[in-house]
C-alpha cells in the first residue's frame, strides 16, 4: 500500500505541476475570458479529483488490512477499481473534447453513468462498514476506512463535474 501511495503522491504532484503550467499559459494566452473561465474550472476540478484520490490513499495507509473483514476489503478494492475506471473514462472524454470528436457528449454521459453506479455501490459498502464497526473496537481503522471511501466518492463526484464542464464547452 505504501508503494501505491508513493506512486499516487508522485502523480498528484505531477498533476499539480501541469495545473500550474496551464494557469500560467492561460494568463499569457489570447483566450476569451469565457473560454479562460471554462478551462480554469476544468483544471481546478480535475485537481480536486487528484487531491481526493491522494487523500484516500493516505488514509488507507492507516488501515491495517488484517483488522478489516474480507468482504469489506473486497468491496473497497472494487470501489477503488470503479474510481480508476471513471477516471479513465474521463480521460477519453477529455481527449474527445480536444480532438473535436463527435462522440464527446456520449463519452461525458458515460462518466455520469459510472458516477451514479459508484454512488449506489458505495451505499452498500458503507452499510457493511458500519455493521462491522458496531462489532469492532477498531474505531481509528473504521474512521480512516470510511473517510477514504468518502474521498473516493468525492473524486467520483468531481469526475462528473468535469464531464458537466465538457458538456458546457461543447454546447457553448
GUMITOR-470793 format. One line per 3 residues: number of its first residue (from 1); for each residue x, y, z of C-alpha. Coordinates in steps of 0.5 Angstrom, whole numbers. Example, Ala and Ser with C-alpha at 12.3 -4.5 7.8 and 13.67 -1.06 7.14 Angstrom:
<rs>
1> 25,-9,16; 27,-2,14
</rs>
This chain:
<rs>
1> 0,0,0; 6,5,2; 9,4,-5
4> 2,5,-9; 1,11,-4; 8,14,-6
7> 6,13,-14; 0,17,-13; 3,22,-9
10> 8,23,-15; 3,23,-20; -1,28,-16
13> 5,33,-15; 6,32,-23; -1,34,-24
16> 0,40,-19; 6,42,-24; 1,41,-30
19> -4,45,-27; 1,51,-25; 3,51,-32
22> -4,51,-35; -5,57,-31; 1,61,-33
25> -1,59,-40; -8,62,-39; -5,68,-36
28> -1,70,-42; -5,67,-48; -10,70,-52
31> -16,67,-49; -23,70,-49; -25,71,-42
34> -31,66,-42; -26,61,-45; -21,62,-40
37> -26,61,-34; -28,54,-37; -21,52,-38
40> -20,54,-30; -26,51,-28; -24,44,-32
43> -17,45,-29; -18,46,-22; -24,41,-21
46> -19,36,-24; -14,38,-19; -20,36,-14
49> -20,29,-17; -13,28,-16; -13,31,-9
52> -18,27,-6; -15,20,-9; -9,22,-6
55> -12,24,1; -16,17,0; -9,13,-1
58> -6,17,5; -12,15,10; -11,8,7
61> -4,7,10; -7,8,17; -11,2,16
64> -9,-5,18; -12,-10,13; -11,-15,18
67> -17,-11,22; -22,-11,16; -26,-16,14
70> -25,-20,8; -32,-18,5; -30,-10,6
73> -23,-11,4; -26,-14,-3; -31,-8,-3
76> -26,-3,-2; -22,-5,-8; -28,-6,-12
79> -29,2,-11; -22,4,-12; -23,0,-19
82> -29,4,-20; -26,10,-19; -20,8,-23
85> -25,6,-29; -29,13,-28; -22,17,-29
88> -20,13,-35; -27,15,-38; -26,22,-36
91> -19,22,-40; -23,19,-46; -28,25,-46
94> -22,30,-45; -19,27,-51; -25,27,-55
97> -26,35,-53; -19,36,-55; -20,32,-62
100> -27,35,-63; -30,28,-63; -37,28,-65
103> -38,23,-59; -35,27,-54; -42,28,-51
106> -43,20,-50; -37,20,-47; -39,25,-42
109> -45,22,-41; -41,15,-40; -38,19,-34
112> -44,21,-31; -47,14,-31; -41,11,-28
115> -41,16,-22; -48,14,-21; -46,7,-20
118> -41,9,-16; -46,12,-11; -50,6,-11
121> -44,1,-10; -41,6,-4; -48,6,0
124> -48,-2,0; -40,-1,2; -42,4,8
127> -47,0,11; -42,-6,11; -37,-2,14
130> -42,1,19; -45,-6,21; -37,-8,22
133> -36,-2,26; -41,-4,31; -38,-10,33
136> -30,-8,33; -26,-4,38; -22,-1,32
139> -25,6,32; -19,9,28; -19,4,23
142> -26,5,22; -26,12,21; -20,12,16
145> -23,7,12; -30,11,12; -26,17,11
148> -22,14,5; -29,12,2; -31,19,2
151> -25,21,-1; -26,16,-7; -33,18,-7
154> -31,26,-8; -26,24,-13; -32,21,-17
157> -37,27,-16; -31,31,-19; -31,27,-25
160> -38,28,-26; -37,36,-25; -31,35,-30
163> -36,32,-35; -41,37,-34; -36,43,-36
166> -34,39,-42; -42,39,-44; -42,46,-43
169> -36,47,-47; -39,43,-53; -46,46,-52
172> -43,53,-51
</rs>
